[in-house]
């Protein structure tokens, strides 16, 4: 009773196919894949930006204040 049998999964598959149709599912999966690729690209760009940007603080020798 705790696990799903093959019949449960077949019924779920039929319901999903009826709701979304055969053509819509590959389109949705393609959109998900594009989103993941875009997210990974954005994370890679952010990491490269962090390593290339450094802030230099100069201290005025007379006053001791940062400029």
Secondary structure as GFF3:
##gff-version 3
##sequence-region A 1 67
A	DSSP	alpha_helix	6	20	.	.	.	ID=ss1
A	DSSP	alpha_helix	22	52	.	.	.	ID=ss2
###
